[in-house]
């Protein structure tokens, strides 16, 4: 998977093994009342008032690197 950026769609992020658990553990639900959040991960983090969006995305990229190596 290419590096995750604020512009990466949430559905692409959720395709990463462990991403849903990572989101929930860090207090960000990747879902809306209609299913998966329909925008980018950056938009989702802004909407959820995430305290450290850059750190959150960095953590997702660490998760992605682990999946690529695994």
VOZAVEX-956989 format. One record per residue (C-alpha): residue number from 1; chain; x, y, z. Coordinates in nm, 3 decimals, padded with zeros to 5 digits. Example, Ala and Ser with C-alpha at 12.3 -4.5 7.8 and 13.67 -1.06 7.14 Angstrom:
BEGIN
pos,unit,c1,c2,c3
1,A,01.230,-00.450,00.780
2,A,01.367,-00.106,00.714
# end
This chain:
BEGIN
pos,unit,c1,c2,c3
1,A,00.000,00.000,00.000
2,A,00.123,00.349,-00.080
3,A,00.184,00.586,00.208
4,A,-00.130,00.704,00.383
5,A,-00.182,01.080,00.362
6,A,-00.467,01.306,00.477
7,A,-00.613,01.265,00.126
8,A,-00.630,00.884,00.140
9,A,-00.993,00.764,00.126
10,A,-01.117,00.598,00.445
11,A,-01.221,00.285,00.255
12,A,-00.859,00.238,00.140
13,A,-00.736,00.283,00.497
14,A,-00.983,00.023,00.624
15,A,-00.853,-00.229,00.368
16,A,-00.530,-00.234,00.571
17,A,-00.527,-00.528,00.817
18,A,-00.567,-00.395,01.169
19,A,-00.670,-00.044,01.064
20,A,-01.020,-00.066,01.210
21,A,-00.883,-00.176,01.546
22,A,-00.621,00.101,01.534
23,A,-00.891,00.362,01.468
24,A,-01.117,00.243,01.749
25,A,-00.831,00.213,01.998
26,A,-00.735,00.570,01.918
27,A,-01.088,00.704,01.963
28,A,-01.179,00.757,01.597
29,A,-01.472,00.562,01.457
30,A,-01.426,00.521,01.080
31,A,-01.801,00.489,01.032
32,A,-02.094,00.723,00.985
33,A,-02.460,00.633,01.028
34,A,-02.460,00.519,00.663
35,A,-02.154,00.290,00.682
36,A,-01.788,00.366,00.616
37,A,-01.704,00.734,00.628
38,A,-01.730,00.850,00.264
39,A,-01.437,01.094,00.259
40,A,-01.067,01.104,00.326
41,A,-00.892,01.011,00.649
42,A,-00.793,01.377,00.691
43,A,-01.157,01.489,00.667
44,A,-01.259,01.220,00.914
45,A,-00.994,01.324,01.166
46,A,-01.096,01.689,01.131
47,A,-01.463,01.605,01.176
48,A,-01.386,01.394,01.485
49,A,-01.163,01.670,01.629
50,A,-00.871,01.430,01.659
51,A,-00.606,01.590,01.882
52,A,-00.306,01.480,01.669
53,A,-00.403,01.404,01.308
54,A,-00.040,01.386,01.191
55,A,00.045,01.139,01.467
56,A,-00.265,00.934,01.390
57,A,-00.169,00.910,01.021
58,A,00.192,00.830,01.114
59,A,00.060,00.540,01.323
60,A,-00.142,00.414,01.028
61,A,00.170,00.426,00.813
62,A,00.361,00.224,01.074
63,A,00.079,-00.029,01.066
64,A,00.098,-00.038,00.685
65,A,00.476,-00.092,00.694
66,A,00.427,-00.383,00.933
67,A,00.164,-00.536,00.703
68,A,00.396,-00.498,00.402
69,A,00.679,-00.671,00.589
70,A,00.459,-00.942,00.738
# end
